[in-house]
Each structure stands twice: as C-alpha cells, then as structure tokens.
C-alpha cells in the first residue's frame, strides 16, 4: 500500500463478512451473492483509492475482516482456508497470471483485468484446487489453467497426417466477466452502458430475438475479451466478429451457448461518443449513453446471428451470402422499433437524425464504424512504419512504433 488504507463503511463490513464466509467454507462452487458482494466492495474502494491500489485495499479489508471474525470465534475459530485464499488471490495469483500472459496482455494493467467478477472467478479457481493450502505452486498453476478457458474463433488446421492442431496454451485466456446471472452487472466503466443494453434486449420484440438466435434466459454470462484486437489478423476479418460472439466452448446442458464475449475495442469506441467533452451544446451525455446502449444491443444481436446459439445452428448449407441479408433485415427492424419507442425531445432529435443519416441511430452507428476504421488505420500505419524504420536500421524508432501497437504480433 502506498498510503494508509481507508477503513470500510458499516455496509462494507457486512459485505466483507459474507465474502470471508464464502472463502472459508466454499469448495469453489459459483455463488452469485458472493460475486455481488465483491462488486459492491469494488464500488466502495474505487471511491476511496486510486485504481492501482484497489487490489491491495481489498486484500487489506479481507484480512482485517478475518482477524475480527477469528476473535469472535464460533464458526470462524479456524479461518485457515480464508487466510490462505486471500493471500493467493490478492497477491500471488495476479502476479502469476500477468506473468503467464506477459505477451498476450502486456497492454492491460492489473487494475483493468482484475475487476470484481474476475476476482470472483479467481477465488473459485483457487478454492477448487483444494488443500493443503501450503502448496502454492500447485494451486497457482491449477488456478491459472482453470481460468484460461477461452480462445474464441480459431479454425483448427488439420495436418497432412490427419492430426488436428490445437491452439497454443498461452492463447487461452479468461474473459473479464461483466455480467453474471444472479449477480447482475459488475461495477466499472462499462456498467451503465451494459445495464441499459441488457434492459433494451429484455424488452425487445421476441420475434427479432428469435431471428437473431438470442434467448436472454440462456445467457449465463457476458464477458470482455481482454486481448488487444488485431485488425490485420485473418480471424478478425470474420463478419461481425468485432461485435463479439457466443463462446463456442461454453455450452449448457441443454446444448446452447451460455457465455457471450464482447470485444473491448467496440465498447471503448461506443463510449468515446458519450464523453461529455465530445457532446455538442444541448446534447446530454445520458442521451448519448442511451444511444450507445441501443447500438451495443444491436451489435450483440448481429454477432449472435453470425455465430448462432448452438454448435449445430449453422450447418454447411449456410453461407455468408444467405446469412448476412437475414442479419441486416432483423437489425433494421430492431432499430426501427427502438426508434419508434423513443419519446420526448431526445426521440425527436433521433428521428431527425435518422432522416438526415438515412438510418435509425445513425449518429452512434456511424461513429462506431468510423472509430473502428480509425483504430485499424492507426494500427496498420504504426506496423508499416516499424517495418520501414527497421529496414532503415533505425532500431529504436522501429521499436517505438511497434510498442505503440497493442497487439502482441507487432
């Protein structure tokens, strides 16, 4: 800690007691109440300390709660498990995870990755390794391996020998959970826009949701892909891939995908338009946030239609030439229905904007497309400049250009 840690409020003490109870007695089963408690604790801590001190503060609060409960005795007379788990998830596991992904996630700070629900999943992974808690290396290796459960869309090559290739172990990563069924939306910079987008999807026309292969009742988690988006990678040129996809490795017992993974580049692009500094006079940031949520909901439906809701949804007879027109049709219907519901001065402005741009929510949608195109252009420019400087023998200049690109391939 860089300074004396702040003291938790009375409401936070209750949440800490619940969290310690889970850490001391659980074997790693997911508990939405515990995840929700972590989210509220993060909300309080973020108001008290800088982001780079959040993990240290949370660890201090949890350890203090354990000491207090041990003095009370009773069920907490033996808090060996809780103390061991707190030491692992608050100190050792973040370092081990960052070291494992030092190439893949070099652009992310620990405070960006270790959000409340990610911390919750880390606790579950550590607890599932089981005692003895003194075997630090075994627990950390097992927890990192359990966390790394996502690789995304990766067509696997089949070698001439008939052997099917597999992704490199360091390609697998844990998406940062933003929404978990029963726990709600995690606190953070994406909380407001995602909460509004989910409300829009819950109230959307069931017929449109069915056409998009999106069923809210089958959605267990929405997560954020923490990897830098490589616009030049062939995989990322798949239609609508930058809008997200259903995780092909997370399948419910009923045979449907249950985790939807968003791309950070899309969320960040949507939020740049909501910045008060980017709002013209007379336009409220909250109105821009509603528009961003509408476009986020629309892009989720587009991405869902591309990947389908189950492994067998799109067979070999489905091609892009037949699929994309269907997606465009329900996308337009979705935005038209949403525009018709818009009321008040904001609704009037949106309808005027739709006539001017010739598409509903044209301002937010065009901003997203322009922002993604701008970021792609910057990446390509930096990469080509790095290659040019390298050919000229200017190694320092080449390295500077390469380091400015977030993707590991640069």
N, C-alpha and C positions, 0 to 999 in steps of 0.2 A: 504494500500500500504506500502510495506517495504521501499521504496525509492521514490524520486520524480518521478512521471510518465513521460515518454517521450512525446514529442509533435508529433502529426501526421504530415505526409508529406502533400503536397498540394493535391496529388492524393487521399490520405486517407480522406481529408476534404470533397471532393466531394462525396465519398462513405458514409461518416457519414451523410451528408445532406440527401442523398437518404434514408438511414436507418431510420433516425429520421422522415422523411416524412411518411414512411410506418407505423412506430409505433404510430404516432399521428393521422393518418386518417383511418387506416385499422380496420376492424372488425374481422380479423383473417384469412381471405382467404389467401391461399398459393400464394406467389409471387416469382417466380424463380429469378427475378432481385434482390430482397431483400436478398435472400439466397446467391446469388453470391457475393453481396457486403460484407456480413458477412465473407464469405470465404476469400476474399481478405484482409479484415481488420485483420483477424486472421493471415494471411501470414505476414503482416507487423509487427504485435505485437510480433509474435514469434521470429522475428529477433532482437527485442529490449529488451525484458524482459524474465526472467525465466518462465517456463510453469506454475508454481504455482501462478504467478502474472498476467496471461493473462485475467482472468475474471475481476479482479479489474481494469486493464488498459482499457479494452473495456468499462466497465461501466463509468470510468472517461472520456474517449473520447466522449461517447454518451451524458453524462450530460453536458459537455462543449459545444458540438455542439448545444444542446437545448438552453442553455443560449445565445449563439451567435445568433441563429436564432430568439429567442424572442426579442432581441434588435433590430433586423431588422424590426420585425413586419410583417404586411401583413397576409398571411395565417397562420403564426406561432405565431400570437399575443397571442393565447391561446394554450399552449402546455401542458395542464394539463394531458392529456392521455399519451403522450410520457414520461413525467417525472415519472408518476406512474408506467408505464410498465417497464421502465428501472430499477427503484428501485426494482421491483419484480423479474425480470429475472436475474439481475446481482448480487443480494444479497440474497433475501429471498427464491426464488424458488429452487436454488441449494441446500441450506441447508435443505429445506423441502423434496426435492426429495431424498437426501442422507439419511436422517433420515428414510423415508418411506422404503428404500431399504437397511437399515443398515446391514441386514443379507445377502441378495442376492448379493449385490455389494460391500461388505466390502473390496474386494481386489482391487477395482478400485479407483484411485484418481479423484477428481473433474475435473482436467485438462484433464483426459483421457475420461471422459464421456461427458463433456460439450464442444464438438467440434463445429465447426461453424454451421453445418446443424442441430445439436441437439439444439443449442441455437435458431436457426430459428424456429424450431418446438415448442420450449418452448414459444417463443414470440407469435406464432399463438395460442397456447393453452391459454395463459393468455388473449390475446385480445378477444378471443371467449367467455370469461366469462362475458365481458361487464361491464359497470359502474353500480353502483358507485365504484370508484377505492379505496375508503377508506375501503371497506370490505375485508381486507387482508385474513382472514381465509377462507372465501367463495371462493375467487379467487384461493388461493393456493391449496385448496382441489380439486376444479374443474379442475385446470390445471394438477395436478399430476394424477388424474383419467383419463383425456383425453390423457395424454402422454402414460400411461401404456396400450398399445393396442396389445401386442404380448406375446404369451406363447409358441409358437412352436408346435412341435408334442407331443400331450398329449392325448393318448387314454383315453376316459372318461368311468369310470366304471358305470354300471347300477345296482343299488341296488336291493335286493330281492323284495322290494316294487314297483319296476318299476321306481323309481325316478332316473333320470340321474344326476350323480355327476358333480360338476363344479370345476375348478382349484381354489385354494386359491387366494384371491385378491392380495396378495403380490407376487404371482408367475408371474403376468403380469408385463411386463417391456417395456420400449421403446428402440428398437434397435437404435444404433447410425447411422444416415444416412451418407453414404459415397459417394453416387451418387444420384442426383435427376434430373429427366428430365427437361431440360431447364436451369438448374443451373450448370450442369457438375459435376466433381469430387471435393470433398472438399479437401482443403489443409490439409496436415498432413503426417504421416509416411506411410500411405497406398496409397497416391495419385498417385505416379509414377507407382507402380505395377498394381493398379487397372485401371489406364488410359490405360496402354499398353494391359491389358487383355481385356478391352472393345473394343479397336481397333481391336484386333485379332478376337473377336466374331463378330464384324460388317463386317469383311472381310471373315468370314468363309463360307464354302460351304453351301448354303441354304438347300440342301438335308440333311446334317448332323444336322443342326439346327432343321429341322422339325422332324427328328428321335428322337431328344432329347427333343421335345416339348418346344423349346426355340425360342421365337419371340422377337427380340430386340424392335420392335415397341410397344409391350405391356408392356415393362418394364418401370415403373414409378420411381422406387427407388431400390437401393441396400443399405442394411444396415448391421451393425455388431452387432451380439448378444453379449451384454456386460457381460453376465453371465459366470462364470467360467465353463469350460467344465468338467463334471463329467464322466470320462471314465467308472466308475463302475455302472452308472445308467442304468437300463434296456432300457429306452427310447433311450439313446445314442448309443445303440448297433444296432440300425436300420442301414441297409446297406447304405453307403454313407452319413449318417447323419452328420458326422463331416465335410463334404464338404459344407453344407448349405442346404437350401430348399426354395421353394416358400412359402410365408406366407399364411397359409390356411384361415386367417381371412381378408386378403386384396384382394377383388375381384372387378374387374372393372365392369361397367355397362354392358359390353359385356359378362360377365361371366367368365373371365380369371383372374388368379392370376396376381398381378401387382407389388408386392414387393418381392424381393429376399433377404434372410437373410443369411449372411456368418457367419462362426464360427471363432472367434478370434484366437483360437489355430492353425487353419490351416494357416491363414495369417501370424501369427508370425513364424510358423515353416518354411514357404517358405522364409521369409525374413532373417532368420539366415544364410542361404547359400549365401545371397547377401552381407553380411557384408565384407568389404574389408579385414578384418583380417582373414576371412575364405577362401579367394580366393588364390589359388596356384599361383606361379610365371607365368606370361604370360597370365593369365586369368583376364579380365577386369570385375569389378563389374557390369557394364552396360550389359555385356553379360549374367551374372548370373541373372540380373533383367529381361531380355527378357525371359530367360528360366522359371523363376518363374511365369511370366505373362502367358506364354503358359500353364503351369501346372494349374494355377489358372483358366484359361478359360476352360481347360479340366475338372477340378473338378466341375465347375459350370454346365457344360453340363451333367455330370454324376448325380449330385444331382437333376437337373431338370428332367431328365428321371425317377428318382425314385419317385418324388412327382407328376409329371405330371403338365400340365399347367392350369388345371381347376379341380374343385371338382369332376366332373364325368369322368375324363380321364381314371382312372384305376378302373374298376368295380371288382366284386367279382371273375370273371374268371381269373384275372391277379394274378399270384403268383410270388414269387421271382425266382423260377426255370425257369420261362418263361421270366421274365423281365431282370434279370441280364445278360444273354447272349446277349440280344439286346443292352444293355448299353455298354458292353465290346466291341461289334462289332463296334459301331459308335465311341467309344472312340479311338480305334486303328486306324480307318480311319481318324479321326481328327488329331491325332498326326503324322500320316504318311504324310498327305497333308501338315501339317505345316512344317515338316522336309524337304519336297521337296522344299519348298519356301525359306528355309534358304540359304543365299548366303555368299560368302567370306570365310575368314579363320574361322570365327565362325561357319558357316554352315559345313565346312569340319570337324571341331572338333566335332560337334554334330553328324554327320554321323559316324565318327569313334567311338564315344561313344556309338551310337546305336548298332553297330556291337558287341562291347565289352559287353554291358549290355543286348543285345538281346531285346531291346525295345526303341522306339524313346523317346528322352528326358529322358533317363534312369537315368542320374545323379540327376536331380531335382526331378523326381518322386520317386526314391528310397530314396533320402534324406528326402522327406516329410514323407514317410511311416516309416522310421527309427526314425525320430524325434517325430512323434506321438506315436510310440511304446515306446520310451524312456520316454516321459512325462507320459504315462499311467503307466509304471513301477514305476516311482518315486512316483506317487500318491498312488498306492497300497502299496508300501513299507512304506511310511510315515503313512498311515492309520493303517496298521498292527502293526507298531512299537508303535503307540499311544495306540492301544488296549493292546499290551503286557506290556508297561510301566504302564498303568492303572491297569492291573491285579496284577502287582508287587507292587502297592501302590505308584509309583513314579509319583505323580500328575503333578508336574512341568515339568518333562521330557515328559509326555504324552501330556500336553497342548502345549509344544513347537513343537512337531511333528505334532499335529493337526493343529496348526496355520500356519504351512508351506504349508498346502494344501489349495488351493484357494477355493475349493467348499464348500458351506455352510453346506452340510451334514456331513462333517468331524468335 
